[in-house]
Amino acid sequence: MLISACSSTQRIGSLATLPLPDIAAVHCCWQVLQHLEINSEGEIYTLQAALALTHSAPEPQLTLILLDSLGRRLLSVRDNNGPNQQMRIHQQQAAGGSTALPGRFLIAAVYLTYWPDSSWQKVLAESDWTLNKTPAGRTLYYRQQAIVSVSSTQQSLSPSSGQSVILLHHLKTLGVTIDTHQRHDF
């Protein structure tokens, strides 16, 4: 089942130890609606997502909400990450949900996809993590081992309508295709 496959507790290069760029490094404020196709252990799952970057006093906030095919909330993740701080995520599991979805992987993937290279280089400078950029995307490495990659057919990695990105977790059989359908700036 997807949920158990995505929630492996492998600690080598765990995204829980990944320092994230300053949340304020991306222009505020926007919301996107996305379609996710998750391929985990050969099984394919389809979800809907709402992703928003807002400015709630005293600091910006990144919110990710995942919905099943019937529109029921499966996962809510909020991150108020500041400069040079690791992820601080609050997960709310849907009623009746037996196992947590990979909230940390998904938030790390959002940062990897949409935050600028300069912000990543700054925060990773004194860690065991590195970011390599290719013409098609980016890959995060932990002690020279690839952990997660993002690629896109578009020139820029930004949350814009019509964009499609592919995320690959190199230590697990896990891939996510994300199609952005709508973007609203506010």
N, C-alpha and C positions, 0 to 999 in steps of 0.2 A: 504494500500500500504506500502511496506517495508520502504521507505524513511521516511514517516511521523511517522511510528511506532518506528523507531530507533532514532528519533530526539526529543523525549520527553524532556521537560525542568525541570524535577524533580530535585531539588537542594539537597535533603537529601542524603548525601554520594555521591555527584556529583563527577564524575571523573575529572571534571575541577579543583577541589581543591586538587587532589591527587599529592603529591610531588613525582617526579620520580627519579630513581637512575641516577647517572652520566652516560652519554651516553658512555664515554670512558671506562666503566667497562667491556665491551665486546670486544673481539679481533676484530680489524678492519683488513681488509675490506672484505665484502662479499655481494652477491646478491642471492636471492632465488626467484623462480617462484612458485606460489601457486594457488590452486583451493579452493574457499570459497563456502560453502553452508550455507546460512543464513536462519534460521527459525525464523520468526517474526510473532506473532499473528496467527500462524497456516499456514502462507504462506511460501513457500520455494523459495528462489532466488539463482541463481548460478552466481558467478563472478570469474574473474581471478585477480590475484594480483602479483605485482612485489614489493619486499621489499629489500632495500639495506642499508647497513651501509658503508659509505664512509668517507674519511678524506679530507674535503675541508678546505683550510686555512680560518680562524685560528683554526677551531674546527671541530670535527666529525659531521656528519649529518646522520640522519635516514630518509629515504624516502619511502613512501608507495604510490603506484599507483594502483587504482582499475579500472578494465575494464569490460564492459558488455560482453555478449556472442558474440557480433559482433566485439569485440576488440576496442570499443570506450571508451575513458577515461571518467570515471564517477567522479573520485575524485583523487586529488593529495594532499598529506600531507607531509610536511617537518618539522622535529623537530631538533633543534640544542640545546637541553636541556643540561645544564651544571650541575655541582654538586649543590645539594640542591636547585634547582630551579623548579618551577612548569612548566607545559607544555607551550611551546610557539609554536603554530602550525599555519601554513599558508595553508589555504585550497583554492583550485582552483576548482570551480564547472564547470562541462562540460556545453557547450553551450546548451541552451534549458532545462537545469535541473531546476526543480521548487523548490526543497527542498534539504537541505544539508544532506549528509550521515553522520553517526556517527563517524566522524574523531577522536574525542577525545577518544571515547570508543575503537576504533581500535588501536590507538597508545598506549593507556594504556595497552591493551591486548598484544601487541607486547612486551612491557617491562616486563609484568607479565610472559609471556611465556619464554622469552629468556635471561633475565638478572639474574645474580647470586643472591642467597638468601642473601649473605653478603652485597651486594649493597643495597638491599631493606631494610634490618634491619637497616643499617646506616641512610638512608634517612627518614625512618618512625619513628625513635627513639623518636622524640619530636613532634609527631603529634597525631591526633585522629585515625589514620589508623594503622592497624596491618596486618601482613602477617602470615598465618598458612600454614605449609607444611604438606602434607600427602604423603603416598607412591605413589599415582596416580597423584599428582599435587600440586597446590597451590590455596589458597583462600585469597582475600583481604577483610578485614573487616573495616567498619567505625563505630566507637563507638559500637563495638561488634555486628554489624549487617553485615551479609555477603552481599557483593556488587557484586563481580565478581569472578568466579573460572575458572581455566584452568586445564585440565587433559589430560594425554597422556598414551598410552599403552607402550611406550618406557621408558627406564630407565631415560634418561636425557631429559630435556627440552632444545633443541637447534635447530636452524634452519638447519636441515640436510635433505638430500634427503630421501624420503620414510616415513618421520615422519607425523603423523596425531595427531592433538590436537583438543579438544573440549572446547569452551568458553561458559560460561553461565552467563548471567546478572541476578542476583537474584531479582532485583526490577522491572524488565520488562519481558515480554514474548519474550525473545531474546536469541537465541543460534547460535553459529557459529562453523562449523566444517571446519578446515583448513588442507588441504593435501599439503605437500611440495613436488614438483615434481623434481626440480633441484636446486642445490646449486653450485655457482661459487665463489671461493676465489680469491682475487686479491690484 
